[in-house]
Amino acid sequence: MHSDHIIDMEAVRFAIDRLHQSRAPRDKPVTLQPEVALPAQFPDTGVGEQAALEALSDLALGQSAQLHHPGYFAHMDPPTATVTWLASLWQAATNQNVLHPDVGPAARELADVLIEWVKPFFSMSGGHLVPGATVANLTALWAARDLRGVRQVITSNRAHLSIRKAAHILGLKFVEIESASNHGLVLPADLDLTDAAVVLTAGTVTTGAVDNLTQAAGAAWVHVDAAWGGPLRFSERFADVLDGVESADSVGFSAHKWCFQPKGTAVVLFKDDKAAHEALSYGGGYLSAPNIGLLGSGPATALPFLASLLAWGRAGLAERVEHGMAQASQLVELVEDDARFELWGRPTTGVFVWRPRNVDLVALRVRMNQGWVAIVDVDGEAWLRCVPANLSADVRALFAQTTAALEQT
Ligand SMILES: Cc1ncc(COP(=O)(O)O)c(C=O)c1O
């Protein structure tokens, strides 16, 4: 066997040890443009495996944003659990290809199991894994165009930019409707939807708002972009936030957001998966099974996803999502009890928009040692945005850091 394929347990221990050491929360934020001490050009001679890992470990582990840091509450990017990244290691090491049954027999089965597990929560009949909600949205609108003759995509001006991208790629007219003040889409009653795919959002990227998901019954196709909010369906307490999703023609959600998966994991589901998959299928001389959807070769992202779901069960995933909702409620209480702060609105999907009154937020954030929040533009004004994707985030500490930074002004 070639030495590349013999597992070097010393290198494995080294890599895991370094990862383990890098987990301790840092007391200083990382710089946004770390120095990269690597050859400027592709070196002729390699340094060997262990030396390569050593050369990269400080940068890759020491200079990565600590998504599990108690102060981290800024974006839709979760830290991953041990079971998840270990299964990802198996995925990378076995490098299966879901395109071919003979290069990914188990991987294909796992993907099917995964879809079986998640589809009932959205009342869909099937679907497939995609690398992100961007691709889920494109794939759903592709099916809409080819199955129902859709000519235009109608959505709110709060929809994610991937909807505009998809309409452009598919050659469909893109119609954006100004949302209501709560950022929900309200379709005008006289709008002709007979050749339209209406895209409703369950968790807008800026404020986490959810559109009324039952308002587009007359449309040729209804797609729900539940990139962020989708996993609320796994919680008995919060499933109703997405009431109406069951009547959509398609739904997409990103597992690499609120299902705590590594990047590249998302799902697109269809009400009629047979028709959709037929419309999205290409066969070809060298393929022993039809190639469904946008990707050719595809990774076995079902493996870490299933490993996580198997480890946690539905209740465990729900508990994690509910933890995020509780973090948001805790922040609401703190903000409402302090007259120096204001809320943009009550969070519906845990995404939380707030700010101290009359303060330069950029300067404030610089003074917030180890408190990560995003600054977003909402209707021309700057607000702080928090996203509860980090189960280790300490809301009280974050609020204390914000008030401390405020007191320094
Ligand atoms: C509402 C919404 N749709 C789509 C996307 C794109 O998702 P992805 O980054 O998984 O492609 C996002 C990302 O934040 C989102 O918030």
The ligand as an ORCA input file, in Angstrom:
! r2SCAN-3c Opt
* xyz 0 1
  C     -32.732     33.100      4.473
  C     -31.473     32.559      3.882
  N     -31.532     31.922      2.694
  C     -30.444     31.412      2.103
  C     -29.217     31.518      2.695
  C     -28.017     30.924      2.014
  O     -27.654     29.797      2.703
  P     -26.269     29.059      2.450
  O     -25.249     29.968      3.034
  O     -26.464     27.769      3.191
  O     -26.111     28.871      0.986
  C     -29.093     32.169      3.922
  C     -27.777     32.335      4.556
  O     -27.597     32.977      5.542
  C     -30.250     32.692      4.547
  O     -30.193     33.297      5.733
*
